[in-house]
Amino acid sequence: MDYLPESGAAATASLHAHYRSLGELCVSWAVLDRKLTDVASVLINRGPEVAACVFSSGENLKPRCEAIKKLVLIEPLFSESEWPARLTELVNTIQNKVAPRRNRFVHDEWYVGADEIVRVQLGSRVHKEPHKSAELRYAQFHRSSTGEVDALIREVKTLTHQLTLVAIIITSARLVGGPVDSFWDLEA
């Protein structure tokens, strides 16, 4: 198996498509990350420069997600609505389901075999099968495909769109002085 950054025989068209998808995932994630800051900014009711002071760009998304989940509990526009639960669910999806998958694609090593692309997840893990002794494993190998990365990109873009709508809806509700109960339809 050749390490992906090598050129030559392993540098096929499908491999280059995989590279492009990994790059697009990184770019798409950066936009989602900024949209989380935008939602926090709207909930704080200050401009993005204030949120940027609170949340440094170098940190992971956990502080923003945790802040959003707390801020929705005190937002007066959400009184007696399902917004706190639904926005918390959206943020939890990003933080606990999508981010770990994105991190695997971005931080794992990539290799190309004869007709496959393999992602190698490094790190020590204790593995125990029933009726066998526990063993320490360092590398886990996962077959992957460009389609798998592309599916995650679509999910990231959908979540980014939903975060954008959340920020617009909250800002609009503030402008008209009304609650946000009637605005929750992020699939539109």
Secondary structure as GFF3:
##gff-version 3
##sequence-region A 1 188
A	DSSP	beta_strand	2	3	.	.	.	ID=ss1
A	DSSP	alpha_helix	13	44	.	.	.	ID=ss2
A	DSSP	alpha_helix	48	54	.	.	.	ID=ss3
A	DSSP	alpha_helix	62	74	.	.	.	ID=ss4
A	DSSP	three_ten_helix	76	78	.	.	.	ID=ss5
A	DSSP	alpha_helix	83	92	.	.	.	ID=ss6
A	DSSP	pi_helix	93	98	.	.	.	ID=ss7
A	DSSP	alpha_helix	99	107	.	.	.	ID=ss8
A	DSSP	beta_strand	109	112	.	.	.	ID=ss9
A	DSSP	beta_strand	117	127	.	.	.	ID=ss10
A	DSSP	beta_strand	135	144	.	.	.	ID=ss11
A	DSSP	alpha_helix	146	176	.	.	.	ID=ss12
A	DSSP	three_ten_helix	181	183	.	.	.	ID=ss13
###
